[in-house]
Amino acid sequence: MSRLQRLLFVIALALAACDGDGGKVAQPSASPTPTASPSPIDSPTAAPTPSGSPTPQPRPIPPAWAAPINNDLDASDLPSEALVPPDAQLTDRVTLPAGGDVPDQVAVAYVIGDDPFAAEHGFALWQWFPDRPHWSVVFAFIDAATEGVLGIRVDAGDATDDGHDDVLTFEATGGSGACGTWRVIVGDADDTRQVLLRRTCDAEFVISPGALELRVAVYRADDAHCCPSAFRHVTFEWDGEAFERTGVVVETT
């Protein structure tokens, strides 16, 4: 083959390798990215998850000694021995009639032991429920014999102005200043709780309509302990969460 023939042959091979759109080599197309199927939570055809039933409010857990009372009794018909621990002596009992959204309640104080300076004292608040058991303890506290409590006094009145009586207790520890610990216990349809705990000497809390009042002895330097020069009257009103001081009056004797 002559040089010219070999040149023509090479040119023919080069032309055959070219495509029809300017000699550009076509690139392979990329494989399409598969589209993910929608997850069941995004799918319009997914069945909705049913919402759970509301959890009922649990019944309060009473002290170990306080067996709930199944019988649907009136507050006045509750037997005293069923309201206090075995071998205890009932020392105070106050009925709180139903009011507002709170059903009937019965507050009791008791003592266990004969030695007045070494006895256990306690308090329990019973409440009526529409379902069995109809009576259960919703609040309680115990003063061990070593705490020096001489007795528990129970009073009631509507200090929170909600249409239902609240409980005021005093755990006396004695002394010339009539010392002791005060508690206020309030309740509503869902809860019963202690909202005040105060230790005092020479002072006394009382419930007045819609308020709580504290009467405190005021002494001058030369006053005998029996005879303070004045009394300070402090008024507390309920703000929905706690008692707030709203007024002070000093009364001279």
Secondary structure, 3 states (H helix, E strand, C coil): CCHHHHHHHHHHHHHHHCCCCCCCCCCCCCCCCCCCCCCCCCCCCCCCCCCCCCCCCCCCCCCCCCCCECCCCCHHHCCHHHHCCCCCEEEEEEEECCECCECCEEEEEEEECCCCCCCEEEEEEEEECCCCCCEEEEEEEEECHHHCCCEEEEEEECCCCCCCCEEEEEEEEECCCCEEEEEEEEECCCCEEEEEEEEECCEEEEEECCEEEEEEEECCCCCCCCCCCEEEEEEEEECCCCEEEEEEEEEEC
